[in-house]
Amino acid sequence: MPNYNELKGNNLNFSIEKNKPNILKGKTLLFLGASFTYGHASFGESFVEYIEVRNDCTCIKEAVSGTTLVEHIEDSYITRLKKVPLGKKYDALLCQLSSNDVRLKQEFGVIKESDYDTKTICGAIQYIAKYARDVLKCPVIFYTCPYFDKERYQKLVSILNEIATKMQFSVIDMYNDKNFNNISAETYALYMADPVHPTKAGYYYWLTPYIESTYLPFFTKLIR
């Protein structure tokens, strides 16, 4: 197992700077994901904690490394989503497009009108989007990983965007944003422990500002 303690991106000294008061202040955001959301290579610290502190909001992190959208193991996204307490008010569900479904070669499936097959990726995405709206009573936002060279994940991002158009939810598409991904090899080595997992520096200096600066207007439209 890599020694993440030795990575420069995990050894920079920085203090978390607060943003000016904005629409996220006092809101409750639920994050559903796997190791990318958890902070696998950064000792459990990710953009979730940084967004919470910087914007004075409450961020609930429901993230377990190695898990999938597809409902085939005990800790799958859907299994955990169903255990989220319903007594709380959630202002948005933010869901990671897991790379584990690709790594484990889960079936893509087909986009359907109803009766979603949660044993497939398409069905799981559609189920989660509908569960957020009908059960949690909040909007859903999916987000991808930054670009990495994996054809099946590229296809998965394309499918996600197709479903988003059909079901009318938004996607934070870090995978396809060429400007966002256009960083030097030196900076990439600082920000990423491997092609999927960021360091603390990557979360703080790269991912968090992108989500905030690009999608705060989106949150403004969604969250009243």
Number of C-alpha atoms within 10 A of each C-alpha: 3 9 8 16 12 9 20 15 25 21 15 11 7 10 7 11 10 13 13 10 11 13 18 21 16 14 18 19 22 22 23 25 27 27 22 26 28 24 23 22 25 24 13 15 18 27 23 22 21 21 23 20 17 18 20 20 18 20 19 16 18 17 24 20 16 18 22 27 32 25 19 16 12 10 18 20 27 22 15 15 18 13 8 12 9 11 7 9 14 19 22 23 24 22 26 24 27 28 23 18 21 19 13 11 10 16 14 19 15 13 19 13 10 10 9 20 19 19 16 20 28 23 26 23 26 23 18 23 24 19 19 19 14 11 10 22 16 21 22 25 21 23 21 21 23 18 19 14 8 12 10 15 22 16 12 20 22 14 18 24 18 13 20 19 12 13 13 13 14 20 21 22 20 19 17 17 12 11 8 15 15 11 13 9 9 8 14 18 18 20 25 21 23 13 14 15 22 32 27 29 23 23 26 24 14 19 20 18 15 16 16 16 10 11 15 15 11 14 18 12 10 16 13 9
